[in-house]
Amino acid sequence: MENLKNDLFLRACKKEPIDRTPIWIMRQAGRYLPEYRAVRANSDFKTMVKTPELATEVTLQPVDIIGVDAAIIFSDILVIPEALGMNYEMVESHGPSFDWTISSESDFNKLSKSDLSDKLSYVFEALKLTKKELNGRVPLIGFAGSPWTLLTYMVEGGGSKNFSKIKSLIFNNPTLAHKLLDLISETVSEYLSLKIKSGVNAVQIFDTWGGLLSPDLYKEFSLNYIQKVIAKVERTDEPIISYAKGIHHSMNGLANTGADVISIDWTHNIGKVRRQIGDKVAIQGNLDPTVLYGSIDVIRREAVKVLDSYGKGSGHIFNLGHGILPDISPANTKALVEIVKEESKRYH
Ligand code: CP3
């Protein structure tokens, strides 16, 4: 096993005893940091994603500046649809936009199903370079979108208000939806396995759009495929974290996918989720990201509420309930990290 100077995050994922709660922040390598914006001023988003030196540089920023207990590789979930043959642009102050979308069987046939290690070699190079630069300071997390969340982008072509296209697909052509989800699941498993081979210490699956579905359809179109992905990931002891937003109905389902950690949004009471799912898995979360607009006193009060709600013992990884927003102050973010490091000691 690799010699990590700070392995609190990995030990919390495995519910091993620790002396304080680890913290990292979803989207920690992002626009709220002036140092990120400085790199971004000279390169567009996709160039940063595809240039290992730049991806490494911004991955390390929150470790150096904010003091988080884990690094997450700077990249995007959309590299998978792109590797399947769907080019996208990241449109300024709008979001992703794909060149074409999937609506029929013939679109399925247009997807290119070969050689991830070659097409995504820039990701694996960025991971190796980041591991080298981290030099064991903190663990490195790799990630992918859930099959359902990726399919949503591939069918909608970008963000959406009503998600009419993906919802019509599952009601009008569920067979095609399942065929696509099978293909994406295979691809995501292979991708996460290759990331683990490149040195990541843990992986997270983001199911950002799981909350679009009613409970039974969530199981059919999302949860089942998260489970398939996890079953096929080749790993030794690297934890798998499953993040989902807006799925109050399926906490036990998420905890039963084979994930080691479930990551929950801020609308849950984390202590209640802990009691509901029992000792099976660790829990990551779940501060409301907008708490960081508050004063340091408010941040402390709300962070302590989360720590207190989880209660004593290992198995909690502190995080926000969704990604950090681009206009949050880095000073407040750093204060949150310091508050969690200090206040969490009495829960261990
Ligand atoms: O967490 C990290 O710091 C690692 C990097 C990371 C990014 N995207 C970088 C990014 C991670 C883990 C993601 C995941 C991701 N990407 C998700 C799942 C997590 C979530 O937020 O729900 C999703 C849905 C995407 C797709 C995506 N990427 C969208 C919809 C957008 C545009 C919206 C936005 O926030 O601007 C992106 C762009 C993106 N991905 C940025 C970053 C830092 C901002 C791009 C910029 O610099 O202009």
Residues whose N, C-alpha, C, O or C-beta is under 5 A from the ligand:
A	BS01	CP3	I25 M26 R27 Q28 A29 G30 R31 F45 I72 I73 F74 S75 D76 I77 G95 P96 F143 F206 T208 G323
